[in-house]
Amino acid sequence: MRRLLIALGLVTLLATASYAQDPAKPARTRPQGPAAVRFAPDVPAVMDAEWGWQVGGFGGVRRKAPLRHVPVIFVHGNNVDAADWYPVRAAFRAAGWSDQELWALSYNGLGGSNGTALRTANPERDAEHRAMGKDAATYVTEDDVNVKDLAAFIATVQRYTGSQRFMLVGHSLGVTLARETLRVQPGLRPDLVAFVGIAGGNHGTSLCPPGSEGNVVSCDEIAAGTAWLARLNAGGE
């Protein structure tokens, strides 16, 4: 009996210690509203698992249209949306890629304008945001809550294009979001042809200094030394 009580005590202690490693998640602010929907008309809607509106973004020509390249899905960073990738899409188009092969989602609604191309003009995004009445507020999100959206979007692109194979390009939070999606949805991995991660917080970020874990959205995940990053990196990169 004594051994049993000791064993139960150790289990309780370990469980408590493990739980304590994960700080409470800071409250998220609801975004201003949904982002622009710039998909081909016959692309099925993906609904945002957190906010309930249609996930915005771009991509598609028509269902099962011919492909010359494996479709690539762009995953934006924090506080922006799919429009952040418009200059990148233009470069791919100029290189011979079609809209059937170029996809992006807006996983946290209408975003800001401080993303991947700080030194690259993005008049299409700016005009789009003005037309939608974008305010000047910052709407920060995290990885975990957006995994369902990215997984559903990947599945939609696969069905629509007829290509099981796909590529991912992520920036900032989009890198860790894509990696976490692949971690919890291992069935996607065999179909992933290439993954480009740009400035991801894979081992922490200067935006999440020590002490920010409990009061800055996403820092409970991507601050250096968190249990969340330890799980993400446990299987290697």
Buried (B, 14 or more C-beta within 10 A) or exposed (E): EEEEEEEEEEEEEEEEEEEEEBBEBBEBEEBBBBBBBBBBEEBEEBEBBBBEBBBBBBBBBEBEBEBEBBBBBBBBBBBBBBBBBBBBBEEBEEEEBBBBBBBBBBBBBBBBBEBBBEEEEBEBBBEBBEEBEBEEEEBBBBBBBBBBBBBBBBBBBBBBBEBEBBBBBBBBBBBBBBBBBBBEBEEBEEBBEEBEBEBBBBEBBEBBEEEBBEEBBBBBBBBBEBBBBEBBEEEEE
